[in-house]
Structure formats: C-alpha cells, structure tokens
Amino acid sequence: MNFIRLELPDVVLIEPKVFGDDRGFFYESFNRKVFAQGTGVDPDFVQDNHSRSSRGVLRGLHYQIQQTQGKLVRVVQGRVFDVAVDLRRSSPTFGQWTGMELSGENKRMLWVPPGFAHGFVTLSDTAEFLYKTTDYYAPAHERSIIWNDPRIGIHWPIDFEPVLAKKDAAGSLLRDAEVFP
C-alpha cells in the first residue's frame, strides 16, 4: 500500500496494490500491521458501515463529540467527493479541509482520524460507500456542521444543490459548533 499524507497531515490517502487480470482483480483493503506502519496509527476498528447514495446526495459533515470515531473510508461502486475537516481547536490546521475523489475504479481509501468532521457528495448515479470506525455510533454525541459553511470554504465539485438529510440541512456553522480542544 502507498500512504500519502495530505494537506492536513493526520489525514492519509491510501492507495492499495491492486492485482488484476482478465478475470478481475484482488486487493487487500485492510491489514492492521501495514496500516499502522503506513499511518503511525494502530486502530481498533469496532464497526463496519455500508451506505448507498444516489447522485447529488451529500452526507455530512458529521462527527461525534464524545466516543470520537476514526474512519477508514472507501467506495466500492460509483464515485464520491470525500471531505475531512479538522475540528481540533489546538491544531494549526483547525477549520481547514481536504478532499478528494474516491471511487470503485481508483480504489483509494482515506483515513479520517478522530477530531475531524467527515462528509461526501455522490458524483455518479449511485455510490456504495464502506467505512470502518474506531468507536460505535452514538446518536446522542453526533454533531453536524453545515456543508457550505463559508468559514471552512469547501470547494465541492458540484453545480447543483445537493440532496441533504434534515439533520445535515440543520447543521451548525463552525463558529457555533461544539468542537474538540
């Protein structure tokens, strides 16, 4: 696997080694030892999630203020633009974001550590999104920052109004959000 530190150095792009021929392909999507060597993090994943979204659906920007979750995310079908936002007030990159396309074709994965909000928008007709988390889903601790917060300034590669869940449409602005120390 190839591990690439992004603009926000704690967020890591992972490019797996893919072995393919005319029959199809194989790749190792997670190996704890290799992941720890490449990221410097030895996660204890406790939950796997799978979502399917239609074109234009934007999910996020989500995080849990307690029972914080690190997420290893990937797309197995379709294309999304995936985003991580640093919500650690003590970080020199507080309020900054990084984003990239993840797809079933490029097979890239993104490590989004605890202390970051996460979201994505679906760019293809549908997308199937898989992710591992380092803590369990805790609805009482879930928070959402609005996708188009001008303070964060995410450059979503869309020319349409995204489809949002009610909780995402009601997300906080960063200036009003509960964030990490």
Secondary structure, DSSP 8 states (H G I E B T S, - for coil): -EEEE-SSTTSEEEE---EEETTEEE-----HHHHHHHHS------EEEEEEEETTBEEEEEEESSS---EEEEEEESEEEEEEEE-BTTSTTTT-EEEEEEETTT--EEEE-TTEEEEEEE-SSEEEEEEEESS---GGGEEEB-TT-TTT----S-SS--B--HHHHT-B-GGGS--B-
